[in-house]
Amino acid sequence: MTVFQSILLGIIQGIAEFLPISSSGHLKVAQTLLSLPDVPLLFDVFLHLATLLAVFIYFRKKIADLLVVFFRWITLKKCADENEENSRRFIIAVIISTLVTGVLGVISSKIIPEMGVKVICLGFLVTALLLVLSAIFERKGDREEKAPTIPQALIIGAMQGVGTLPGISRSGSTIAGALFSGVDRKTAGEYSFIVSVPAILGAFVLEAKDLGEVSSSIGALPVIAGCVAAFLSGFFALAFLMRLIKRGRLEIFAFYLVPVAILGLLFL
């Protein structure tokens, strides 16, 4: 893999990780179009870590507050106010969603074989449908900005598990699940990306054993270049998406996903 190819994949990862269009699906399509040999899974995980850094920086205040609340909680401190109580509920919801996603992810990895590009394109269509449905069936009206409840966390975790399937956007399915279940838009956006943190870190730990394979088959410079590109493109994509979420305009991505899926089904 050349530095140019790794930068291109990094840009695709950064944009598609946050915009609800499926980063893994777009990476697979890009690798097919570029005629790249099988890229080690850990390289994809590195790109995810780069976009994860963008999440930490963009949501740095929210994450710092959650860490402080979590530390106070495990040291048996009482809630200081309603905001801290809400943050504890947010942490509980993240744990529940992560467990649900983890179980579904393990099951799908065992029973679903490696899928080709055409199946990924079908996944793009599913993502488009989820985005349109989230716009149609979102519970309207002013919603209080508060942490997801346990039932909502279960639904969001299940939808994030759906997002592990080929071509289905993790962020799109997770945000759609949050909106379906009655979470306000701002919280749905924040929660979707914060709940991705343990999933991405877990994937890195599982694939870290192949670190030597990445350095030998790809090289350090392309990996670094790809990660920098993923971080920069991801940060700006995240900022753009959060503005769209607040306006309730996620369905516009269906106008991109549907023609891309049809072209992929016809020509790839």
C-alpha atoms as an extended CHARMM CRD file, in Angstrom:
* protein
*
       268  EXT
         1         1  MET       CA              0.0000000000        0.0000000000        0.0000000000  PROA      1               0.0000000000
         2         2  THR       CA              1.3230000000        3.4270000000       -0.9690000000  PROA      2               0.0000000000
         3         3  VAL       CA              1.1470000000        6.5390000000        1.2070000000  PROA      3               0.0000000000
         4         4  PHE       CA             -1.3630000000        8.0580000000       -1.2310000000  PROA      4               0.0000000000
         5         5  GLN       CA             -3.6260000000        5.0120000000       -0.9790000000  PROA      5               0.0000000000
         6         6  SER       CA             -3.4670000000        5.0050000000        2.8230000000  PROA      6               0.0000000000
         7         7  ILE       CA             -4.2930000000        8.7420000000        2.9430000000  PROA      7               0.0000000000
         8         8  LEU       CA             -7.2530000000        8.1540000000        0.6270000000  PROA      8               0.0000000000
         9         9  LEU       CA             -8.5080000000        5.3130000000        2.8340000000  PROA      9               0.0000000000
        10        10  GLY       CA             -7.9690000000        7.5060000000        5.8940000000  PROA      10              0.0000000000
        11        11  ILE       CA            -10.0560000000       10.3220000000        4.4350000000  PROA      11              0.0000000000
        12        12  ILE       CA            -12.8130000000        7.8660000000        3.5150000000  PROA      12              0.0000000000
        13        13  GLN       CA            -12.7160000000        6.3870000000        7.0090000000  PROA      13              0.0000000000
        14        14  GLY       CA            -12.8330000000        9.7830000000        8.7040000000  PROA      14              0.0000000000
        15        15  ILE       CA            -15.7680000000       11.0340000000        6.6570000000  PROA      15              0.0000000000
        16        16  ALA       CA            -17.7650000000        7.7990000000        6.5570000000  PROA      16              0.0000000000
        17        17  GLU       CA            -17.2000000000        6.9670000000       10.2380000000  PROA      17              0.0000000000
        18        18  PHE       CA            -19.1920000000        9.9950000000       11.3300000000  PROA      18              0.0000000000
        19        19  LEU       CA            -21.5130000000       10.6460000000        8.4350000000  PROA      19              0.0000000000
        20        20  PRO       CA            -24.1610000000        7.8850000000        8.4930000000  PROA      20              0.0000000000
        21        21  ILE       CA            -22.9590000000        6.0930000000        5.3480000000  PROA      21              0.0000000000
        22        22  SER       CA            -20.9130000000        3.1290000000        6.7460000000  PROA      22              0.0000000000
        23        23  SER       CA            -17.1420000000        3.5310000000        7.0450000000  PROA      23              0.0000000000
        24        24  SER       CA            -16.3680000000       -0.2070000000        6.8360000000  PROA      24              0.0000000000
        25        25  GLY       CA            -18.5580000000       -0.5350000000        3.7440000000  PROA      25              0.0000000000
        26        26  HSD       CA            -16.9140000000        2.4170000000        1.9950000000  PROA      26              0.0000000000
        27        27  LEU       CA            -13.4320000000        1.1540000000        2.8840000000  PROA      27              0.0000000000
        28        28  LYS       CA            -14.2560000000       -2.2260000000        1.3540000000  PROA      28              0.0000000000
        29        29  VAL       CA            -15.6170000000       -0.6070000000       -1.8140000000  PROA      29              0.0000000000
        30        30  ALA       CA            -12.5660000000        1.6700000000       -2.0390000000  PROA      30              0.0000000000
        31        31  GLN       CA            -10.1940000000       -1.2860000000       -1.6140000000  PROA      31              0.0000000000
        32        32  THR       CA            -12.0470000000       -3.0800000000       -4.4140000000  PROA      32              0.0000000000
        33        33  LEU       CA            -11.8770000000       -0.0790000000       -6.7510000000  PROA      33              0.0000000000
        34        34  LEU       CA             -8.1750000000        0.4510000000       -5.9820000000  PROA      34              0.0000000000
        35        35  SER       CA             -7.4950000000       -3.2770000000       -6.4820000000  PROA      35              0.0000000000
        36        36  LEU       CA             -5.7430000000       -3.4370000000       -3.1440000000  PROA      36              0.0000000000
        37        37  PRO       CA             -4.8350000000       -6.8340000000       -1.7170000000  PROA      37              0.0000000000
        38        38  ASP       CA             -6.4480000000       -7.8840000000        1.5340000000  PROA      38              0.0000000000
        39        39  VAL       CA             -5.6900000000       -5.1350000000        4.0440000000  PROA      39              0.0000000000
        40        40  PRO       CA             -5.0340000000       -6.3850000000        7.6000000000  PROA      40              0.0000000000
        41        41  LEU       CA             -8.0190000000       -5.7980000000        9.8500000000  PROA      41              0.0000000000
        42        42  LEU       CA             -5.7630000000       -4.0440000000       12.3420000000  PROA      42              0.0000000000
        43        43  PHE       CA             -5.1090000000       -1.2940000000        9.7780000000  PROA      43              0.0000000000
        44        44  ASP       CA             -8.8440000000       -0.5720000000        9.7520000000  PROA      44              0.0000000000
        45        45  VAL       CA             -8.7800000000       -0.5880000000       13.5550000000  PROA      45              0.0000000000
        46        46  PHE       CA             -5.9400000000        1.9630000000       13.5360000000  PROA      46              0.0000000000
        47        47  LEU       CA             -8.0440000000        4.2180000000       11.3310000000  PROA      47              0.0000000000
        48        48  HSD       CA            -10.9230000000        3.7880000000       13.7890000000  PROA      48              0.0000000000
        49        49  LEU       CA             -8.5900000000        4.7800000000       16.6410000000  PROA      49              0.0000000000
        50        50  ALA       CA             -7.6900000000        7.9390000000       14.7420000000  PROA      50              0.0000000000
        51        51  THR       CA            -11.3460000000        8.8680000000       14.3940000000  PROA      51              0.0000000000
        52        52  LEU       CA            -11.8270000000        7.9380000000       18.0510000000  PROA      52              0.0000000000
        53        53  LEU       CA             -9.2880000000       10.6530000000       18.9110000000  PROA      53              0.0000000000
        54        54  ALA       CA            -11.5320000000       13.0830000000       17.0420000000  PROA      54              0.0000000000
        55        55  VAL       CA            -14.4250000000       11.9570000000       19.2730000000  PROA      55              0.0000000000
        56        56  PHE       CA            -12.3460000000       12.5780000000       22.4090000000  PROA      56              0.0000000000
        57        57  ILE       CA            -11.3760000000       16.0650000000       21.2790000000  PROA      57              0.0000000000
        58        58  TYR       CA            -14.8090000000       17.1160000000       20.0260000000  PROA      58              0.0000000000
        59        59  PHE       CA            -16.6450000000       15.7930000000       23.1100000000  PROA      59              0.0000000000
        60        60  ARG       CA            -13.7640000000       16.4910000000       25.5290000000  PROA      60              0.0000000000
        61        61  LYS       CA            -15.9340000000       18.4010000000       28.0200000000  PROA      61              0.0000000000
        62        62  LYS       CA            -18.6930000000       15.7770000000       28.0510000000  PROA      62              0.0000000000
        63        63  ILE       CA            -16.2160000000       12.9050000000       28.3870000000  PROA      63              0.0000000000
        64        64  ALA       CA            -14.2590000000       14.7030000000       31.1370000000  PROA      64              0.0000000000
        65        65  ASP       CA            -17.4810000000       15.3000000000       33.0720000000  PROA      65              0.0000000000
        66        66  LEU       CA            -18.4520000000       11.6260000000       32.7170000000  PROA      66              0.0000000000
        67        67  LEU       CA            -15.0330000000       10.4910000000       33.9470000000  PROA      67              0.0000000000
        68        68  VAL       CA            -15.2720000000       12.7550000000       36.9970000000  PROA      68              0.0000000000
        69        69  VAL       CA            -18.7670000000       11.4760000000       37.7770000000  PROA      69              0.0000000000
        70        70  PHE       CA            -17.6450000000        7.8720000000       37.2960000000  PROA      70              0.0000000000
        71        71  PHE       CA            -14.7250000000        8.3870000000       39.7140000000  PROA      71              0.0000000000
        72        72  ARG       CA            -17.0370000000        9.9620000000       42.3050000000  PROA      72              0.0000000000
        73        73  TRP       CA            -19.4500000000        7.0840000000       41.8160000000  PROA      73              0.0000000000
        74        74  ILE       CA            -16.9250000000        4.2870000000       42.3700000000  PROA      74              0.0000000000
        75        75  THR       CA            -15.6080000000        6.1050000000       45.4350000000  PROA      75              0.0000000000
        76        76  LEU       CA            -19.1700000000        6.0380000000       46.8370000000  PROA      76              0.0000000000
        77        77  LYS       CA            -19.7540000000        9.7920000000       46.6990000000  PROA      77              0.0000000000
        78        78  LYS       CA            -23.3710000000       10.9660000000       46.7270000000  PROA      78              0.0000000000
        79        79  CYS       CA            -24.7700000000       12.8140000000       43.7250000000  PROA      79              0.0000000000
        80        80  ALA       CA            -24.0640000000       16.5140000000       44.1000000000  PROA      80              0.0000000000
        81        81  ASP       CA            -26.9680000000       17.6320000000       41.9260000000  PROA      81              0.0000000000
        82        82  GLU       CA            -29.4020000000       16.5790000000       39.2150000000  PROA      82              0.0000000000
        83        83  ASN       CA            -26.7470000000       16.9340000000       36.5030000000  PROA      83              0.0000000000
        84        84  GLU       CA            -24.5260000000       14.3890000000       38.2040000000  PROA      84              0.0000000000
        85        85  GLU       CA            -27.4550000000       12.0070000000       38.5960000000  PROA      85              0.0000000000
        86        86  ASN       CA            -28.1820000000       12.3640000000       34.8780000000  PROA      86              0.0000000000
        87        87  SER       CA            -24.5180000000       11.6570000000       34.0870000000  PROA      87              0.0000000000
        88        88  ARG       CA            -24.6420000000        8.4670000000       36.1460000000  PROA      88              0.0000000000
        89        89  ARG       CA            -27.6770000000        7.3480000000       34.1700000000  PROA      89              0.0000000000
        90        90  PHE       CA            -25.7620000000        8.1740000000       30.9770000000  PROA      90              0.0000000000
        91        91  ILE       CA            -22.8760000000        5.9340000000       32.1020000000  PROA      91              0.0000000000
        92        92  ILE       CA            -25.2580000000        3.0870000000       32.9820000000  PROA      92              0.0000000000
        93        93  ALA       CA            -26.8800000000        3.4230000000       29.5550000000  PROA      93              0.0000000000
        94        94  VAL       CA            -23.4770000000        3.2730000000       27.8090000000  PROA      94              0.0000000000
        95        95  ILE       CA            -22.5880000000        0.0930000000       29.7240000000  PROA      95              0.0000000000
        96        96  ILE       CA            -25.9090000000       -1.5550000000       28.8300000000  PROA      96              0.0000000000
        97        97  SER       CA            -25.7140000000       -0.5810000000       25.1570000000  PROA      97              0.0000000000
        98        98  THR       CA            -22.1130000000       -1.8080000000       24.9610000000  PROA      98              0.0000000000
        99        99  LEU       CA            -23.0210000000       -5.1970000000       26.4360000000  PROA      99              0.0000000000
       100       100  VAL       CA            -25.9190000000       -5.6340000000       24.0100000000  PROA      100             0.0000000000
       101       101  THR       CA            -23.7550000000       -4.6200000000       21.0550000000  PROA      101             0.0000000000
       102       102  GLY       CA            -20.9500000000       -6.9270000000       22.1920000000  PROA      102             0.0000000000
       103       103  VAL       CA            -23.2470000000       -9.9380000000       22.3860000000  PROA      103             0.0000000000
       104       104  LEU       CA            -24.7610000000       -9.2330000000       18.9720000000  PROA      104             0.0000000000
       105       105  GLY       CA            -21.3240000000       -8.5730000000       17.5000000000  PROA      105             0.0000000000
       106       106  VAL       CA            -19.9560000000      -11.9090000000       18.7300000000  PROA      106             0.0000000000
       107       107  ILE       CA            -23.0020000000      -13.7640000000       17.4150000000  PROA      107             0.0000000000
       108       108  SER       CA            -22.8800000000      -12.0870000000       13.9950000000  PROA      108             0.0000000000
       109       109  SER       CA            -19.1370000000      -12.7190000000       13.6360000000  PROA      109             0.0000000000
       110       110  LYS       CA            -19.6950000000      -16.4310000000       14.2050000000  PROA      110             0.0000000000
       111       111  ILE       CA            -22.7180000000      -16.9950000000       11.9910000000  PROA      111             0.0000000000
       112       112  ILE       CA            -22.2320000000      -14.4110000000        9.2170000000  PROA      112             0.0000000000
       113       113  PRO       CA            -19.3900000000      -15.1640000000        6.7750000000  PROA      113             0.0000000000
       114       114  GLU       CA            -17.2350000000      -12.5610000000        5.0200000000  PROA      114             0.0000000000
       115       115  MET       CA            -19.5030000000      -10.6700000000        2.6490000000  PROA      115             0.0000000000
       116       116  GLY       CA            -18.7740000000       -9.3750000000       -0.8360000000  PROA      116             0.0000000000
       117       117  VAL       CA            -19.1900000000       -5.8580000000       -2.1730000000  PROA      117             0.0000000000
       118       118  LYS       CA            -22.7320000000       -6.4540000000       -3.4680000000  PROA      118             0.0000000000
       119       119  VAL       CA            -23.9310000000       -7.4240000000        0.0130000000  PROA      119             0.0000000000
       120       120  ILE       CA            -22.3180000000       -4.2380000000        1.3250000000  PROA      120             0.0000000000
       121       121  CYS       CA            -24.2850000000       -2.2640000000       -1.2650000000  PROA      121             0.0000000000
       122       122  LEU       CA            -27.4750000000       -3.8770000000        0.0170000000  PROA      122             0.0000000000
       123       123  GLY       CA            -26.4080000000       -2.7060000000        3.4610000000  PROA      123             0.0000000000
       124       124  PHE       CA            -26.1980000000        0.8470000000        2.0970000000  PROA      124             0.0000000000
       125       125  LEU       CA            -29.8680000000        0.5340000000        1.1150000000  PROA      125             0.0000000000
       126       126  VAL       CA            -30.7590000000       -0.6600000000        4.6160000000  PROA      126             0.0000000000
       127       127  THR       CA            -28.9430000000        2.3470000000        6.0930000000  PROA      127             0.0000000000
       128       128  ALA       CA            -30.8340000000        4.6860000000        3.7680000000  PROA      128             0.0000000000
       129       129  LEU       CA            -34.1140000000        3.1170000000        4.8770000000  PROA      129             0.0000000000
       130       130  LEU       CA            -33.2190000000        3.5420000000        8.5650000000  PROA      130             0.0000000000
       131       131  LEU       CA            -32.3990000000        7.2170000000        8.0320000000  PROA      131             0.0000000000
       132       132  VAL       CA            -35.6660000000        7.8880000000        6.2280000000  PROA      132             0.0000000000
       133       133  LEU       CA            -37.6760000000        6.0020000000        8.8580000000  PROA      133             0.0000000000
       134       134  SER       CA            -35.9440000000        7.9150000000       11.6490000000  PROA      134             0.0000000000
       135       135  ALA       CA            -37.1120000000       11.1490000000       10.0430000000  PROA      135             0.0000000000
       136       136  ILE       CA            -40.6740000000        9.8660000000        9.5980000000  PROA      136             0.0000000000
       137       137  PHE       CA            -41.1880000000        8.2270000000       12.9730000000  PROA      137             0.0000000000
       138       138  GLU       CA            -39.0500000000       10.4020000000       15.2150000000  PROA      138             0.0000000000
       139       139  ARG       CA            -41.0870000000       11.5210000000       18.1740000000  PROA      139             0.0000000000
       140       140  LYS       CA            -41.6590000000       15.2040000000       17.5500000000  PROA      140             0.0000000000
       141       141  GLY       CA            -41.9190000000       18.0130000000       20.0360000000  PROA      141             0.0000000000
       142       142  ASP       CA            -39.5780000000       19.4640000000       22.6310000000  PROA      142             0.0000000000
       143       143  ARG       CA            -37.7050000000       16.6990000000       24.3790000000  PROA      143             0.0000000000
       144       144  GLU       CA            -35.7430000000       17.1490000000       27.5540000000  PROA      144             0.0000000000
       145       145  GLU       CA            -31.9960000000       16.6440000000       27.1980000000  PROA      145             0.0000000000
       146       146  LYS       CA            -31.4720000000       13.6890000000       29.4940000000  PROA      146             0.0000000000
       147       147  ALA       CA            -29.6530000000       10.3700000000       29.5040000000  PROA      147             0.0000000000
       148       148  PRO       CA            -31.2700000000        7.3970000000       27.7720000000  PROA      148             0.0000000000
       149       149  THR       CA            -33.3710000000        5.1390000000       29.9760000000  PROA      149             0.0000000000
       150       150  ILE       CA            -32.5740000000        1.4260000000       30.3160000000  PROA      150             0.0000000000
       151       151  PRO       CA            -35.1360000000        0.4010000000       27.6380000000  PROA      151             0.0000000000
       152       152  GLN       CA            -33.7490000000        3.0760000000       25.3350000000  PROA      152             0.0000000000
       153       153  ALA       CA            -30.1840000000        1.8780000000       26.0090000000  PROA      153             0.0000000000
       154       154  LEU       CA            -31.2250000000       -1.6700000000       25.0810000000  PROA      154             0.0000000000
       155       155  ILE       CA            -32.7510000000       -0.4660000000       21.8070000000  PROA      155             0.0000000000
       156       156  ILE       CA            -29.7150000000        1.6730000000       20.9570000000  PROA      156             0.0000000000
       157       157  GLY       CA            -27.3320000000       -1.1790000000       21.7910000000  PROA      157             0.0000000000
       158       158  ALA       CA            -29.3020000000       -3.5080000000       19.5300000000  PROA      158             0.0000000000
       159       159  MET       CA            -29.2510000000       -0.9600000000       16.7160000000  PROA      159             0.0000000000
       160       160  GLN       CA            -25.5160000000       -0.4820000000       17.1580000000  PROA      160             0.0000000000
       161       161  GLY       CA            -25.2290000000       -4.2610000000       16.8690000000  PROA      161             0.0000000000
       162       162  VAL       CA            -27.1420000000       -4.0400000000       13.5850000000  PROA      162             0.0000000000
       163       163  GLY       CA            -24.5220000000       -1.4890000000       12.5360000000  PROA      163             0.0000000000
       164       164  THR       CA            -21.8330000000       -4.1850000000       12.6820000000  PROA      164             0.0000000000
       165       165  LEU       CA            -23.3990000000       -5.8760000000        9.6410000000  PROA      165             0.0000000000
       166       166  PRO       CA            -21.8270000000       -5.2420000000        6.2070000000  PROA      166             0.0000000000
       167       167  GLY       CA            -22.6330000000       -1.8490000000        4.7060000000  PROA      167             0.0000000000
       168       168  ILE       CA            -24.8660000000       -0.6930000000        7.5650000000  PROA      168             0.0000000000
       169       169  SER       CA            -23.7120000000        2.5120000000        9.2170000000  PROA      169             0.0000000000
       170       170  ARG       CA            -22.9700000000        2.2060000000       12.9420000000  PROA      170             0.0000000000
       171       171  SER       CA            -23.5750000000        5.8900000000       13.5610000000  PROA      171             0.0000000000
       172       172  GLY       CA            -26.6810000000        5.9260000000       11.3620000000  PROA      172             0.0000000000
       173       173  SER       CA            -28.2970000000        2.9010000000       12.9760000000  PROA      173             0.0000000000
       174       174  THR       CA            -27.3790000000        4.0390000000       16.4960000000  PROA      174             0.0000000000
       175       175  ILE       CA            -28.7200000000        7.5690000000       16.0340000000  PROA      175             0.0000000000
       176       176  ALA       CA            -31.8350000000        6.1870000000       14.3470000000  PROA      176             0.0000000000
       177       177  GLY       CA            -32.3940000000        3.8310000000       17.2960000000  PROA      177             0.0000000000
       178       178  ALA       CA            -32.0110000000        6.7080000000       19.7330000000  PROA      178             0.0000000000
       179       179  LEU       CA            -34.4730000000        8.8930000000       17.8360000000  PROA      179             0.0000000000
       180       180  PHE       CA            -36.9560000000        6.0160000000       17.4130000000  PROA      180             0.0000000000
       181       181  SER       CA            -36.9370000000        5.3990000000       21.1540000000  PROA      181             0.0000000000
       182       182  GLY       CA            -37.5420000000        9.0270000000       22.1010000000  PROA      182             0.0000000000
       183       183  VAL       CA            -34.0640000000       10.3960000000       22.9020000000  PROA      183             0.0000000000
       184       184  ASP       CA            -33.6210000000       14.0850000000       22.0770000000  PROA      184             0.0000000000
       185       185  ARG       CA            -31.4830000000       14.9200000000       19.0460000000  PROA      185             0.0000000000
       186       186  LYS       CA            -28.5150000000       16.4640000000       20.8820000000  PROA      186             0.0000000000
       187       187  THR       CA            -28.2200000000       13.5390000000       23.2930000000  PROA      187             0.0000000000
       188       188  ALA       CA            -28.7180000000       11.0500000000       20.4340000000  PROA      188             0.0000000000
       189       189  GLY       CA            -25.7120000000       12.5100000000       18.6110000000  PROA      189             0.0000000000
       190       190  GLU       CA            -23.4830000000       12.6340000000       21.6810000000  PROA      190             0.0000000000
       191       191  TYR       CA            -24.5100000000        9.1790000000       22.8370000000  PROA      191             0.0000000000
       192       192  SER       CA            -23.9800000000        7.5900000000       19.4320000000  PROA      192             0.0000000000
       193       193  PHE       CA            -20.3140000000        8.5300000000       19.3770000000  PROA      193             0.0000000000
       194       194  ILE       CA            -19.4860000000        8.1820000000       23.0620000000  PROA      194             0.0000000000
       195       195  VAL       CA            -20.9440000000        4.6560000000       23.0810000000  PROA      195             0.0000000000
       196       196  SER       CA            -18.5770000000        3.8080000000       20.2090000000  PROA      196             0.0000000000
       197       197  VAL       CA            -15.5250000000        4.3620000000       22.4410000000  PROA      197             0.0000000000
       198       198  PRO       CA            -15.5590000000        1.0070000000       24.3020000000  PROA      198             0.0000000000
       199       199  ALA       CA            -16.4140000000       -0.8660000000       21.0870000000  PROA      199             0.0000000000
       200       200  ILE       CA            -13.4520000000        0.5810000000       19.1730000000  PROA      200             0.0000000000
       201       201  LEU       CA            -11.0370000000        0.1320000000       22.0690000000  PROA      201             0.0000000000
       202       202  GLY       CA            -12.2180000000       -3.4650000000       22.4690000000  PROA      202             0.0000000000
       203       203  ALA       CA            -11.6380000000       -4.1690000000       18.7740000000  PROA      203             0.0000000000
       204       204  PHE       CA             -8.1230000000       -2.7240000000       19.0380000000  PROA      204             0.0000000000
       205       205  VAL       CA             -7.2730000000       -4.9410000000       22.0090000000  PROA      205             0.0000000000
       206       206  LEU       CA             -8.5370000000       -8.0230000000       20.1700000000  PROA      206             0.0000000000
       207       207  GLU       CA             -6.5470000000       -7.2270000000       17.0150000000  PROA      207             0.0000000000
       208       208  ALA       CA             -3.3820000000       -5.8760000000       18.6970000000  PROA      208             0.0000000000
       209       209  LYS       CA             -1.7480000000       -9.2980000000       18.3600000000  PROA      209             0.0000000000
       210       210  ASP       CA             -1.4290000000       -8.6060000000       14.6160000000  PROA      210             0.0000000000
       211       211  LEU       CA              0.5310000000       -5.3680000000       15.0870000000  PROA      211             0.0000000000
       212       212  GLY       CA              3.6450000000       -6.8850000000       13.5440000000  PROA      212             0.0000000000
       213       213  GLU       CA              1.6800000000       -7.9730000000       10.4830000000  PROA      213             0.0000000000
       214       214  VAL       CA              0.5830000000       -4.3890000000        9.7910000000  PROA      214             0.0000000000
       215       215  SER       CA              4.0940000000       -2.9460000000       10.0650000000  PROA      215             0.0000000000
       216       216  SER       CA              5.5500000000       -5.6230000000        7.7960000000  PROA      216             0.0000000000
       217       217  SER       CA              2.8110000000       -5.7440000000        5.1390000000  PROA      217             0.0000000000
       218       218  ILE       CA              1.9350000000       -2.0420000000        4.9620000000  PROA      218             0.0000000000
       219       219  GLY       CA              4.7550000000       -0.1040000000        6.6100000000  PROA      219             0.0000000000
       220       220  ALA       CA              4.8110000000        2.4920000000        9.3680000000  PROA      220             0.0000000000
       221       221  LEU       CA              4.6470000000        5.6040000000        7.1480000000  PROA      221             0.0000000000
       222       222  PRO       CA              1.4170000000        4.6580000000        5.3040000000  PROA      222             0.0000000000
       223       223  VAL       CA             -0.2180000000        3.7300000000        8.6220000000  PROA      223             0.0000000000
       224       224  ILE       CA              0.7230000000        7.0800000000       10.1760000000  PROA      224             0.0000000000
       225       225  ALA       CA             -0.3730000000        9.0190000000        7.0770000000  PROA      225             0.0000000000
       226       226  GLY       CA             -3.7020000000        7.1810000000        6.9850000000  PROA      226             0.0000000000
       227       227  CYS       CA             -4.3510000000        7.8510000000       10.6730000000  PROA      227             0.0000000000
       228       228  VAL       CA             -3.5910000000       11.5840000000       10.3500000000  PROA      228             0.0000000000
       229       229  ALA       CA             -5.9280000000       11.8180000000        7.3590000000  PROA      229             0.0000000000
       230       230  ALA       CA             -8.6450000000        9.9010000000        9.2350000000  PROA      230             0.0000000000
       231       231  PHE       CA             -8.3570000000       12.1650000000       12.2780000000  PROA      231             0.0000000000
       232       232  LEU       CA             -8.5080000000       15.4500000000       10.3630000000  PROA      232             0.0000000000
       233       233  SER       CA            -11.3260000000       14.4550000000        8.0180000000  PROA      233             0.0000000000
       234       234  GLY       CA            -13.1790000000       12.7810000000       10.8820000000  PROA      234             0.0000000000
       235       235  PHE       CA            -13.0960000000       15.8230000000       13.1540000000  PROA      235             0.0000000000
       236       236  PHE       CA            -14.6480000000       18.0990000000       10.5500000000  PROA      236             0.0000000000
       237       237  ALA       CA            -17.1680000000       15.4370000000        9.5060000000  PROA      237             0.0000000000
       238       238  LEU       CA            -18.2240000000       15.0290000000       13.1460000000  PROA      238             0.0000000000
       239       239  ALA       CA            -18.7110000000       18.7700000000       13.6050000000  PROA      239             0.0000000000
       240       240  PHE       CA            -20.7780000000       18.8890000000       10.4020000000  PROA      240             0.0000000000
       241       241  LEU       CA            -22.9250000000       15.9140000000       11.4070000000  PROA      241             0.0000000000
       242       242  MET       CA            -23.7230000000       17.2670000000       14.8750000000  PROA      242             0.0000000000
       243       243  ARG       CA            -25.1370000000       20.4160000000       13.2770000000  PROA      243             0.0000000000
       244       244  LEU       CA            -27.2650000000       18.3080000000       10.9250000000  PROA      244             0.0000000000
       245       245  ILE       CA            -28.5630000000       16.1500000000       13.7900000000  PROA      245             0.0000000000
       246       246  LYS       CA            -29.8160000000       19.2100000000       15.6650000000  PROA      246             0.0000000000
       247       247  ARG       CA            -31.6900000000       20.2810000000       12.5420000000  PROA      247             0.0000000000
       248       248  GLY       CA            -33.1220000000       16.7950000000       11.9870000000  PROA      248             0.0000000000
       249       249  ARG       CA            -31.7530000000       16.3610000000        8.4660000000  PROA      249             0.0000000000
       250       250  LEU       CA            -30.1280000000       12.9050000000        8.5210000000  PROA      250             0.0000000000
       251       251  GLU       CA            -32.4320000000       11.5970000000        5.7910000000  PROA      251             0.0000000000
       252       252  ILE       CA            -30.5270000000       13.6460000000        3.1920000000  PROA      252             0.0000000000
       253       253  PHE       CA            -27.8120000000       10.9740000000        3.2190000000  PROA      253             0.0000000000
       254       254  ALA       CA            -30.3080000000        8.5280000000        1.7330000000  PROA      254             0.0000000000
       255       255  PHE       CA            -30.0940000000       10.5460000000       -1.4950000000  PROA      255             0.0000000000
       256       256  TYR       CA            -26.4120000000        9.6100000000       -1.6110000000  PROA      256             0.0000000000
       257       257  LEU       CA            -26.6260000000        6.0120000000       -0.3890000000  PROA      257             0.0000000000
       258       258  VAL       CA            -29.3680000000        4.8080000000       -2.7380000000  PROA      258             0.0000000000
       259       259  PRO       CA            -27.6590000000        5.7010000000       -6.0520000000  PROA      259             0.0000000000
       260       260  VAL       CA            -24.2650000000        4.5140000000       -4.7360000000  PROA      260             0.0000000000
       261       261  ALA       CA            -25.8230000000        1.1780000000       -3.7440000000  PROA      261             0.0000000000
       262       262  ILE       CA            -27.5300000000        0.7700000000       -7.1160000000  PROA      262             0.0000000000
       263       263  LEU       CA            -24.3150000000        1.5640000000       -9.0030000000  PROA      263             0.0000000000
       264       264  GLY       CA            -22.4080000000       -0.8820000000       -6.8270000000  PROA      264             0.0000000000
       265       265  LEU       CA            -24.9540000000       -3.6400000000       -7.4130000000  PROA      265             0.0000000000
       266       266  LEU       CA            -24.7940000000       -3.0710000000      -11.1690000000  PROA      266             0.0000000000
       267       267  PHE       CA            -21.0780000000       -2.5950000000      -11.7550000000  PROA      267             0.0000000000
       268       268  LEU       CA            -19.0150000000       -4.0330000000       -8.8650000000  PROA      268             0.0000000000
